[in-house]
Amino acid sequence: MCDRNANIYLPYLATVEEVIDETPDVRTLRLVFQDEQLRENFSFRAGQFAEYSAFGAGESTFCIASSPTRKGYIECCFRAVGRVTESLRRLEVGDTMGVRGPYGNSFPIEQFYGKNLLFVTGGIALPPLRTLIWNCLDLRDKFGDITIVYGARTEADLVYKRELAEWQERSDVTLVKTVDPGGNGPEWDGKVGFVPTVLDEVAPSAENTIALVCGPPIMIKFTLPVLEKLGFGDEAIYTTLENRMKCGLGKCGRCNVGNVYVCKDGPVFTAKQVKAMPLEY
Amino acid sequence: MQKQITEANLRLLIDSLLLKGQRVVGPRQSGTMVLYEPLASASDLVTDELPRRSIKEAFFPVCEDLLEYRKEGQQIELKDIDPARFPETVLFGVRPCDAAAVPVLDAVFSWDYKDQFFLARRAKTTIIGLACTTADDACFCTAVGLSPNDPKGSDLLLTPMVGGGFLVESQSEKGEVFFSTWQDRFSEPDGTQTQALATPALQPLDLKKIKAWLDDHFEDRAWDSIAVRCVGCGACAFVCPACHCFDIVDEGSEKAGKRRKFWDACGFSKFTNHASGHNPRDLQPKRYRNRIMHKFKYYDDKFGQTLCTGCGRCIRVCPVGIDIAGVLEEIEKK
């Protein structure tokens, strides 16, 4: 007997339906909830996160990387760097894992209707925006231009390579992909340079545009001034913070940035909100 | 409602509760220290020493099971831990600084998601507080707005009387029910004076002024000097009645095991460490700052309460002699 109202730490059980290697150490798992009713009814919004468990190793926090418009499954994407993620990587198709969530706030997508969208992201930080990218592409007529600036250290480090190819083909998406200097192979057809530099070079218009930024702290630090220069206001820039969490429920005291609990007040914040926070993320 | 009880009747009452099969927890000798632990008889009760750890573990144990898992082929079988299984408990001889922390913790465990591991125990527990007639150098309840006979958090509060016995005041419905259930053990107050209360040395602090400084001084060189000695052992958090940070850990193998919740501490260097190696609180002063900020600013911002009751335990156990009351005094002077 499992009562998730009485025990908020009890995960749902999900079956690994598909395993996709994005890079040598980044993996996507497509998960299907074992409870049929839940499979139909599980709903979340782009930007929300979950606690994923490999039983015996523990729980890890990642965003839900698939789009809420794609029903019947969810996806997570992670780099195998620790005890839990190494164990998650050992799971095979048909294996069972745990999922708690969805938790946290989300992108206010309805407020973006009628606007242009500029996604700026790097490396393993594409998954938290990919949920929103597909969410918007599945409602394509509700938005203006959609531009994606995505970079990684090397070609091999780009995640969702097949989707990047798909976005590159689409006439209703502008994809600008880049790798750090030295990260390009002989076949590379994208740009070479760090994300903030490339963004500055591409110089997308800020007019009627929302910028959605996710990346390592260093990328965010250098990207925000470029967006500012391009004319983006603090409230037209959204990001999603990824502090370490355990409970995801506003109790365990770990993810706070000053008095802001990333798990409850976030993970999605505007640049204005982030600037008001102390430097603790 | 006020009543009184003799020392002998109090002990009879505890033994009667135990005979009825009631779980009774109070300060008792446990190995080399006094801890709040289940009593086997009234004679176990120790009333002249503050337990080494606080009463929070009656609601939020050092570690507890959240679930059990067992793998069969590719399937996982989960066994739920039902918080409703927690037994009815009476806590005897709880110091006001400990009892006062319990309603403070209610806020974090009940906002939004309800943590029934805490709340179910809370609902099933009656807290019988005991006012303090002695204080040591580390006690500072009066500095943070409480007092040696503060009723906050107690369902019944015992105050020692001159010549023995206790004056008993009910503070809640649970207290009233306890009075009526055990009315034979109590008698009407006969006017006997209560003993003089403890007088902690520290003067009341201006917590509003301290918070106002914290509001504006996240970045301040003072943190380096305040925390320079901190070795990050976490002892302060473990003995604190109000610290509630925890970790969730699987114990066992891939085949079978338990998921458990453990006390954790923001003073530990890996507490906020990201998988990437990035650590937002990478230095000890940042971690100590979080401890002070959480207690005297963040918790106030979020729940309108202070996450400190002045029990002084963190001062007593700190291996490098950091005195949180002294830190607060220093901030108050700024």
Interface residues (C-beta under 8 A of the other chain):
Chain A: M1 C2 D3 N5 A6 N7 I8 Y9 L10 P11 L13 T15 S53 A54 F55 G56 A57 G58 E59 S60 R79 V81 G82 T85 S87 G94 D95 T96 M97 G98 P216 P217 E242 N243 R244 K246 C247 L249 G250 K251 C252 G253 R254 C255 N256 V257 G258 N259 Y261 K264 P278 L279 E280 Y281
Chain B: L66 L67 Y69 K71 Q74 Q75 I76 L78 D80 I81 D82 P83 A84 V108 F109 W111 D112 Y113 K114 D115 Q116 F117 A120 F218 E219 H244 C245 F246 D247 I248 V249 D250 G252 S253 E254 K255 G257 R259 K261 D264 C266 F271 T272 N273 H274 A275 S276 H278 P280 R281 K286 N290 M293 H294 K297 Y298 D301 K302
